[in-house]
Each structure stands twice: as C-alpha cells, then as structure tokens.
C-alpha cells in the first residue's frame, strides 16, 4: 500500500511537469453573455454539458438579460421587457459537432425569484433538465400586466392567468414558486414537465408557511438522475427552521393527491438559526414521492449546552453537495464538504470531540478536533433504494482552526475504481495534517510547502477503501469540478498557480499530456467532458477572453461575465491508452529537461533559465575543467519554480569572459548541464 501510494504521488507529480504536447487541436469555441449582476458573480455560466450518441452537444446554464451567442442576439421573444430584463434565466441549447446551434430554450421570470438552472442529463434519446421558476402575480388587475413568466416557448402573463378560472389554473400558470423538471426529445420538443413546491415547516406569526421550490435557489448544487426503471432521484441542500412536530410538505403539480408531509429531525427557533441538511428524494415515473429523507440522520457531540441543547440535529454545521455519479447498477456516489459553523473564538472549542455525523445507524463521518471547523470532504455510496453501502471522508487534524483543510469536488467511477478530485492545505507551523482513510495514509506534501494542493484520490468502488493519491501545488481547487474517465484516460481541470490546464493521465496516475489554453481574467465553474469519438468539450465561466494555442479565441465582452464552451479533438481519445513499456520515468524527465535553455547566451551579465523547472533543487556554476565556482540563485527559493516563469538565475558580471557550465539539479537525483558564454 505504501509503495502504491508513493508511486501514485510521484507519477501524478510528473504529469504536471512534462512538456509532452497533445496530438489534437481545438476546433471551435462558443460563448454566451448577458447583462445583469456584478462581473465576479459569474451571472453567465455553464451548469452542465452532455453529448448524445451522434456527438451533438447539449449545454445547460444561466444567462442574463439581452442575451447573445458569440456577440449575436439570441432573440427568444418579441416582448422587449422580457428580453431586456437583467435577471438570471435558464438556457438550454443543442449544438452540432461544428459548434452550430440547432435549437435553444429559455426560462425567465419578471419576479425577484430568478430562474436558476440546476441539472441536466441526456439519456435514452431524451434530455432531462431541472431549474427554478416563479409566477407571483398580484390580485390587483391594474398591476398584473407587468408580471410574466417565459417558460420555454410560451410567455405567460398575469393577465392571461387571471383569464383562467381559479380551479383550472395549474403550474406553471398557477401562482407559486417551483422547481421544474422538464423532458425533451433530441429535437427540442417538450415531452413532459412537472412542478414541485415545498412548504416550510416554519409557521409565521400570521399563520402562513413559506413556499419554495423543492431546491432552494442559490444555496448549492441540486443534481438528479433517472434510474433504469424511470425513477427520479434528486439531491438538494436544505435550510429549514421550526419544530420537529411540524411537517415539511412536498406538493407535486399542485395535486392534493400528490401532497406529502415529511418530518425532519431537529428543532430550530423560527427567529433564530436555521437547521441544515442534504435531502434525498425519490419519485416514481408518475411523480409519486417514494421517499424523502435527510442524509444526516443524527449527530453526536456537536451540541454545546448554550447552543440548542436537546436537539437531535444541531444547526451549527454546514453541508454542501459538490459531486454525484451514478454507475451502471444505479448505485449513487455523493461527494461534498462539511464544516462546523462556529469559529474557535466564539465557541468552536467548546465542542465534545470527536463529533460524529451519522448517515445511517452505522455509517458516519468524524470531526476529530477543532481544525475540522474548516471544510471536511466526505463521500457516501447509496444503492438505488437510498441505502448506504459505505462512507468515507478526508480527515484533518491540527492545533488550531486554520492549520489544516481538505475539501472535495466532483467524482467519477471507472473500471471498479472511484476517483475524487479535491484540494487540501496544511501548515507545518500548526502541525496541520490531512489523511485519507486514517492516519496511516497522509496527504503527500510538495517540498514541505504550505501551499494548497490539488489532489486526485483513488478508492475501491465496492468497498470505499483508499488505494492511492497524487498531488500538484495549486492556488485552489474549484468546487464541483469533476474528473472524467474514458478509455483508461483521466481528464481534469486544475488551476496550477499561474497556469490553467486540462491534465490527462492514466487511471494508475501516469502522465500522458496536457491540453493548454489561457484565460485573460478570472475564471470559474470549469467542466471537462469526453466522448469515445475523440471529442473533448471544455466549459467555464469567465470575465475575460479565452485564448487557445492554435489561434482560436473566445472574444468575450469585457466588464461582464460570459460562459465559454469549446471543442478539442484528438483521435487517440477513441482508443484505450496503452503505455509504452520502453518509456520509463527517466524518459519523461529527459523529455521535459531537454527543453531547458539559458538566455541571453552569450551574456554580459544577468542571465535567465527558461523551461519547466518544477522540482529543481539547486543551480551550480562550473568552469570547463569541472571546478565548482559558485552556488547560484541563493535568494530564489525552489518553490517559486512552480510559476514556470523564467528564473533570474545568476549574474556573470563578476566573472571573466569565457565559457562556463551551469548545472541544474532536481530533487529526484536528475541533473541538466548547459553551456553559457560570458562576453
């Protein structure tokens, strides 16, 4: 196990260092933009992408007012108010393999409850999507003209709704806030749709219960999937108040025969802090509720005497869903992050450690000490009936709240293995440590650096047992980013300091190549999707243009967010990757280090080293007789090589004219020597 872990870590480090070039090329790039929201709020973004069997592409996301695709207006309605309104809308588009748009759909509301998109799945020649909508018109006939809902191809106004007898008003014509679930054929024809409303168990002073969609907008991911029997499984983060004796009510399509009371654990003062959980729902193909249950069933050690003593679930923790994957047997893998809501200086250190967060009566996550007030990654496997098969987590230990952290993003399953992408940070000063499974499997450190690290962890999908991991230094790992695996190739996005790349390696951790691009400003919400046909679709939200190595550019407008998606093609993706047994680790190093050069050369003084210096240990100066003259770059720490920028290595001004040798030593015992001429 230790050998596997070390090999996985070493190979994973190598893949970030190599300059091996990809054999494919970027084919096209599209972007959409829309007004509304601050630029850094990423008002325009891709939520989910998918391919069909013919290689056509489906893109689902959110878009603002006055929407454009590649700078050209998307005219979804002739109503100028609906078109220009700077509110968040849901956008679904189909594109062919050349990037041409074939059809699109929009959902947009004039109400303050904006139309958030949630999830998309393309399966069995159908497109399934979900999102949020509202139609909250007032009863004053003089005011209803300005209230409307654009639902796919129909503009619904308050006036029109008032013309429908009350007893005949059904969603989406009926007043309310909903989570919608819609089904289309591959030509964009609406086949089916359903609308789910939830009534909060909290009762106001006036006796009214708050009404929301099944998925509360703006508080996290809400993935769903359709199983082999047509049942619909939905996950959503939920915040709620009130008392255990009062129900949380689910209503499907406004039907009294499909109204379900759900009782949730924990009491919360309606005027105090809310409780939090992740809810799991299963609906039949006819949208009858088969079960609704919280992921966390109870806790131990989380309550203090002055918080909410006696509650079965204490509100002082937060849950976030960041990944979901469903295998061929309809088993569901869920990943997310958990953190204590209390800071050390206001009571976090009063908890009784360890704290246990139970997924069922036997499976739980543990918070060992106060450092886990930071995000803690967890993942749980369920069968199709919602029964826990196994659970695991990433442990953090340390002496203070800021000493260690490990959070996770997306997940995938391939060939019996379970992969998870995430990030971890630690502090040697605070004895902050991160572990997988238990304390016998620590997170590998890069040169004892205190930088955050992006990691890929591999587990056995049947047992949940840890197999190995690899790390690269990174500024951050973005929530929701998932690895994708096809034909023994693992693809994932990583923000490696100043360099943003798509990395490709084998499932065992051997580096294959990088796929490069450049973002001129902030970027967020990246997703990588690959098909067996050799096509890779990459999407991200950005505030600036995106540049691709072959001259392709997504010229997004400045000063507002845009959603970009681009196609990369490499015919080798269509075949399983088989490593060449004649190529070993040394060959990867030689391939990388052959690109290192010195400039200017000849030089009269200051000199730079160019190339991928990742992991270098020292730089030395020799004469042609092999006599060591100096240790160079004393004031330049090796960790700065992570930026992969030219290194201000040395100054030959003090030395006489002639030829010298510069020896660059790497921390794996490999050295590179270059000649430099001093004028």
Number of C-alpha atoms within 10 A of each C-alpha: 10 11 9 13 20 15 18 24 25 19 20 23 21 23 22 23 23 20 19 15 11 14 11 15 17 21 16 18 23 21 26 29 29 29 23 21 17 11 18 15 14 25 28 33 29 28 25 22 24 20 23 16 13 9 17 18 23 24 19 26 26 29 34 28 22 21 23 18 17 18 15 10 13 16 12 18 14 9 11 10 14 22 19 15 18 19 25 27 27 29 26 24 17 22 18 15 15 13 17 13 16 14 14 19 17 21 26 30 27 24 18 11 19 20 27 25 30 27 21 26 21 22 15 10 12 18 23 21 24 26 28 28 31 27 26 20 24 13 10 8 11 9 12 18 14 14 18 25 24 24 17 17 13 12 17 17 20 23 17 13 21 16 9 13 8 10 7 10 15 15 21 23 20 21 16 19 24 29 26 25 20 18 20 17 15 17 13 17 12 15 12 11 16 18 25 25 22 24 19 20 25 22 16 12 8 6 8 12 16 12 15 22 22 29 28 21 22 9 13 17 22 24 22 25 24 20 19 11 9 12 19 21 22 20 23 24 23 19 18 20 24 23 20 18 12 17 17 21 18 21 22 23 20 19 11 9 10 14 18 19 15 15 17 25 19 23 23 21 13 16 10 9 16 18 22 22 23 19 20 17 18 23 17 15 13 10 16 17 19 14 15 21 17 21 20 19 18 20 19 16 14 26 21 17 9 8 14 19 13 12 17 18 25 25 24 19 17 18 22 23 26 26 25 25 20 21 15 9 10 17 19 23 24 22 26 25 23 22 19 21 14 17 13 16 9 8 13 20 18 16 16 15 15 15 19 17 22 18 20 14 9 9 15 21 24 21 24 17 21 27 27 26 26 22 23 27 27 26 23 22 24 17 16 17 13 18 13 20 16 20 22 23 25 25 28 34 23 23 16 18 21 18 24 30 27 29 28 34 24 25 27 23 21 17 12 11 18 22 25 22 28 26 24 30 26 26 20 13 10 15 13 21 25 24 18 22 16 14 13 9 17 17 27 21 21 17 13 11 14 17 20 23 25 25 25 22 23 25 21 16 20 12 14 20 17 20 20 25 29 24 26 26 26 22 16 18 22 22 22 24 24 27 24 22 23 21 18 17 24 23 25 23 23 25 19 20 15 13 15 17 17 18 20 24 22 22 20 17 25 22 25 22 20 22 21 17 17 15 17 11 11 14 21 20 18 26 25 22 21 23 20 16 16 17 23 19 20 20 25 23 26 29 26 21 20 23 17 19 12 10 7 16 17 22 17 23 17 13 12 21 30 34 30 26 24 22 21 17 20 15 13 16 20 16 14 13 15 10 12 7 6 6 9 10 13 10 11 18 18 14 14 19 22 12 11 16 18 19 13 15 14 15 18 17 14 13 21 17 21 17 19 22 25 21 20 21 18 18 22 18 22 18 15 11 8 10 10 14 13 14 14 18 16 12 7 13 11 19 18 14 17 20 15 17 15 17 19 14 19 20 15 18 14 8 13 10 13 12 14 20 20 23 19 21 18 19 12 11 8 14 17 15 17 14 17 21 15 17 15
